[in-house]
């Protein structure tokens, strides 16, 4: 019996599968495929964040951070640089802490 996944997985997953007495069939993605699969994985994790709560939500957020790390790497950058950019935006435009919801802007 086989189970089809066709998705990007963490590096240790094939070894974990082998340790369970199963045989993983894998391949290494091209850079173009890798970027597309990271983007799909980011969306998958986003949906999981929306449906999770408590500690599970934190786990899903951590997964999103890991994917963001590797998307940044594809841009020859780092997660730390992404965080620095976020901090610059916070300084210039603020945060979301005050829960402000903009309904409309009236023209003068």
C-alpha positions as CSV (number, residue, x, y, z in Angstrom):
1,X,0.0,0.0,0.0
2,X,1.2,3.5,-0.7
3,X,0.2,7.0,0.5
4,X,0.8,9.9,-1.9
5,X,2.0,13.2,-0.4
6,X,3.7,15.2,-3.1
7,X,4.8,18.0,-0.8
8,X,7.8,19.6,0.7
9,X,8.8,18.1,4.0
10,X,11.4,18.8,6.7
11,X,14.9,17.2,6.1
12,X,14.6,14.5,8.8
13,X,11.2,13.2,7.7
14,X,12.6,10.5,5.3
15,X,14.7,9.1,8.2
16,X,11.7,9.1,10.5
17,X,9.7,7.3,7.9
18,X,12.5,4.7,7.5
19,X,12.6,4.2,11.3
20,X,8.9,3.3,11.1
21,X,9.8,0.5,8.7
22,X,8.5,2.3,5.6
23,X,10.2,3.4,2.4
24,X,10.1,7.1,1.5
25,X,10.3,7.9,-2.2
26,X,11.9,11.4,-2.5
27,X,13.7,13.7,-4.9
28,X,15.5,17.0,-4.7
29,X,13.6,20.0,-6.1
30,X,15.0,22.5,-8.5
31,X,15.3,26.1,-7.2
32,X,12.1,27.1,-9.1
33,X,10.2,24.1,-7.7
34,X,11.6,24.7,-4.2
35,X,10.4,28.3,-4.2
36,X,6.9,27.3,-5.4
37,X,6.7,24.5,-2.8
38,X,7.8,26.9,0.0
39,X,5.0,29.3,-1.0
40,X,2.5,26.4,-1.0
41,X,3.8,25.3,2.4
42,X,3.4,28.8,3.7
43,X,-0.2,28.9,2.7
44,X,-0.8,25.4,4.2
45,X,0.7,26.5,7.5
46,X,-1.3,29.8,7.4
47,X,-4.5,27.8,7.2
48,X,-3.3,25.6,10.0
49,X,-2.6,28.7,12.1
50,X,-6.2,29.9,11.6
51,X,-7.7,26.6,12.8
52,X,-5.3,26.0,15.7
53,X,-5.5,27.3,19.3
54,X,-3.2,27.5,22.3
55,X,0.1,25.6,22.1
56,X,-0.9,24.1,18.7
57,X,-1.2,27.6,17.3
58,X,2.3,28.4,18.5
59,X,3.6,25.3,16.8
60,X,2.0,26.4,13.5
61,X,3.4,29.9,13.9
62,X,6.8,28.4,14.4
63,X,6.4,26.4,11.2
64,X,5.5,29.6,9.4
65,X,8.6,31.3,10.7
66,X,10.7,28.4,9.5
67,X,9.3,28.7,6.0
68,X,9.8,32.5,6.0
69,X,13.4,31.8,7.0
70,X,13.9,29.7,3.8
71,X,12.0,32.1,1.6
72,X,14.3,34.9,2.8
73,X,17.3,32.7,2.1
74,X,16.1,32.4,-1.5
75,X,16.3,36.2,-1.6
76,X,19.9,36.0,-0.3
77,X,18.7,37.3,3.0
78,X,18.0,36.0,6.6
79,X,15.1,35.8,9.0
80,X,17.0,38.3,11.1
81,X,17.0,40.8,8.2
82,X,13.2,40.2,7.8
83,X,12.8,40.9,11.5
84,X,14.9,44.1,11.2
85,X,12.7,45.3,8.3
86,X,9.6,44.5,10.4
87,X,11.1,46.6,13.2
88,X,11.7,49.5,10.7
89,X,8.1,49.3,9.6
90,X,7.0,49.3,13.2
91,X,9.0,52.5,13.8
92,X,7.6,54.2,10.7
93,X,4.0,53.0,10.7
94,X,3.4,51.5,14.1
95,X,2.2,48.1,15.2
96,X,-1.2,46.3,15.3
97,X,-1.3,46.4,19.1
98,X,-4.0,49.1,19.3
99,X,-6.5,47.0,17.2
100,X,-7.3,50.0,14.9
101,X,-9.7,49.1,12.1
102,X,-9.8,51.8,9.3
103,X,-13.4,52.0,8.0
104,X,-13.0,54.7,5.4
105,X,-11.2,58.0,4.6
106,X,-13.2,61.1,3.8
107,X,-11.8,63.3,1.0
108,X,-11.5,67.0,2.0
